[in-house]
Amino acid sequence: MGKEHKGKVTANVAESNVLCHELEMACIRLLDASGGVQLPSMYQFEGRYKSCERNFQAKCVGPARSSSEERLQLSWKQAHSQFVKDYNDRLFTGLLICSVAAIVIFRFVVKVALLEAVGWVSVVFLELYPHLFRGAGSMYETRWWKVTSQVWEFCMLLLFGAGGLLVWAILMGVVWLLWKRARRRQASKKAVLTSVKGDIRDLDV
C-alpha cells in the first residue's frame, strides 16, 4: 500500500513538473519574442504576458506549481526591466530621427520654415536635455516623457490594436484620394499647356 501511494505521488510530481515546465517555457519564449519587436509597445508587452500568465495559473497544478511560478515571476521581472530600458532608448532614438527627418523634409522637399525650425529646436532639445540628469534621476522619469510614451502607446493602439485594420483602411483611402487628386491636377496642367502651345502655333501661322 505504501509503495503504491509513493508511486502515485512520484508520478503526480513528474506529471506536474512536465506540465508546469511547458507552460512556464511558453511564457518565457513569449517574453523573449516580445522584447525583439521592431515597434515596441508597453501595452502589448504587458498584455501578452498577462494573458500567458493567466493561462499558466489556470493549467499549472500540482507540486511543481510554486517553484515554476517563482521562476516565471523572476523571468518576468528581468524581462520587464530590460524591455523598459530598450523601450525608452528606442523611443528616444525614434524621436531624434523624426526631428532630423523633419529638418530635411521641410528644408529641401516641402519648404516650410516654421516646421523646419521646430525640427531644429527638437534636435537641440533632445541632444542637450538628457545631460541635465547626470547623477540626478533620469529623463525617462519626467512628466513630459511619460506623456510622450502615452502618445506613442495611443498611436500603436490605433494602428495595431482592435481597430487597427479600420485605421489602416482609412489611411490607405486618404492616400488613394490624394494620389487621384494629384493625377487630376497633373492631367489638367498638361491639358492647359497643350492648349497654350496650340494657340501659340495658330498665332505663328
Secondary structure in CASP SS format (residue, H / E / C, confidence):
PFRMAT SS
TARGET T0000
AUTHOR 0000-0000-0000
METHOD secondary structure of the structure
MODEL  1
M C 1.00
G H 1.00
K H 1.00
E H 1.00
H H 1.00
K H 1.00
G H 1.00
K H 1.00
V H 1.00
T H 1.00
A H 1.00
N H 1.00
V H 1.00
A H 1.00
E H 1.00
S H 1.00
N H 1.00
V H 1.00
L H 1.00
C H 1.00
H H 1.00
E H 1.00
L H 1.00
E H 1.00
M H 1.00
A H 1.00
C H 1.00
I H 1.00
R H 1.00
L H 1.00
L H 1.00
D H 1.00
A H 1.00
S H 1.00
G C 1.00
G C 1.00
V C 1.00
Q C 1.00
L C 1.00
P C 1.00
S C 1.00
M H 1.00
Y H 1.00
Q H 1.00
F H 1.00
E H 1.00
G H 1.00
R H 1.00
Y H 1.00
K H 1.00
S H 1.00
C H 1.00
E H 1.00
R H 1.00
N H 1.00
F H 1.00
Q H 1.00
A H 1.00
K H 1.00
C C 1.00
V C 1.00
G C 1.00
P C 1.00
A C 1.00
R H 1.00
S H 1.00
S H 1.00
S H 1.00
E H 1.00
E H 1.00
R H 1.00
L H 1.00
Q H 1.00
L H 1.00
S H 1.00
W H 1.00
K H 1.00
Q H 1.00
A H 1.00
H H 1.00
S H 1.00
Q H 1.00
F H 1.00
V H 1.00
K H 1.00
D H 1.00
Y H 1.00
N H 1.00
D H 1.00
R H 1.00
L H 1.00
F H 1.00
T H 1.00
G H 1.00
L H 1.00
L H 1.00
I H 1.00
C H 1.00
S H 1.00
V H 1.00
A H 1.00
A H 1.00
I H 1.00
V H 1.00
I H 1.00
F H 1.00
R H 1.00
F H 1.00
V H 1.00
V C 1.00
K C 1.00
V C 1.00
A H 1.00
L H 1.00
L H 1.00
E H 1.00
A H 1.00
V H 1.00
G H 1.00
W H 1.00
V H 1.00
S H 1.00
V H 1.00
V H 1.00
F H 1.00
L H 1.00
E H 1.00
L H 1.00
Y H 1.00
P H 1.00
H H 1.00
L H 1.00
F H 1.00
R C 1.00
G C 1.00
A C 1.00
G C 1.00
S C 1.00
M H 1.00
Y H 1.00
E H 1.00
T C 1.00
R H 1.00
W H 1.00
W H 1.00
K H 1.00
V H 1.00
T H 1.00
S H 1.00
Q H 1.00
V H 1.00
W H 1.00
E H 1.00
F H 1.00
C H 1.00
M H 1.00
L H 1.00
L H 1.00
L H 1.00
F H 1.00
G C 1.00
A C 1.00
G C 1.00
G H 1.00
L H 1.00
L H 1.00
V H 1.00
W H 1.00
A H 1.00
I H 1.00
L H 1.00
M H 1.00
G H 1.00
V H 1.00
V H 1.00
W H 1.00
L H 1.00
L H 1.00
W H 1.00
K H 1.00
R H 1.00
A H 1.00
R H 1.00
R H 1.00
R H 1.00
Q H 1.00
A H 1.00
S H 1.00
K H 1.00
K H 1.00
A H 1.00
V H 1.00
L H 1.00
T H 1.00
S H 1.00
V H 1.00
K H 1.00
G H 1.00
D H 1.00
I H 1.00
R H 1.00
D H 1.00
L H 1.00
D H 1.00
V C 1.00
END
